[in-house]
């Protein structure tokens, strides 16, 4: 075993290849401009796992993200993240926290959405709450566009989007995130906010 492997553990690609073998996903080699990624199927949807880097001038911060485009039936969007010392700043600028009726969960997370009733229906799912609570860090939302350097979605297509600082090299955590996406997409269909149809969109 090499010294670097002893210090830093297995490489990202090694861990992600193992993930692919365990969930039946595709490992896609990167190139000069793009890094490696994982493409996994959930019924008619495709969940893409990759990394990106944000430059802050003197330093660069890596992020891990998962994305899954889907046909948004009613335009419902939400955002959830753990509460912190900065959470109240968002409320000062008009972003109100929606309570979902589960005291421990409401205490730990900031939840925002375009429809409070749909938020409560979504997070009324005990499996979704359990999987979110199991994540040490989480920022999960529905987005309608990724900006100038991302994918411009067709009308009616949004994406379920997760991101976290750092590169995740824990197979079990990655599997848990994949399962969270599967359960969330399925439940969005159940509450009438997503179609099961393939959005026929390939993420870059």
Secondary structure, 3 states (H helix, E strand, C coil): CCHHHHHHCCCHHHHHHHHHHHHCCEEECCCCCCCCEEEEEECCEEEEEEEEEEECCCCEEEEEEEEEEEEECCCCCEEEEECCCCHHHHHHCCCCCCCCCCHHHHHHEEEEECCHHHHHHHCCCHHHHHHHHCCCCCEEEEECCCCCCCCCCCCCEEEEEEEEECCCCCHHHHHHHHHHHHHHHHHHHHCCCECCCCCCCCCC
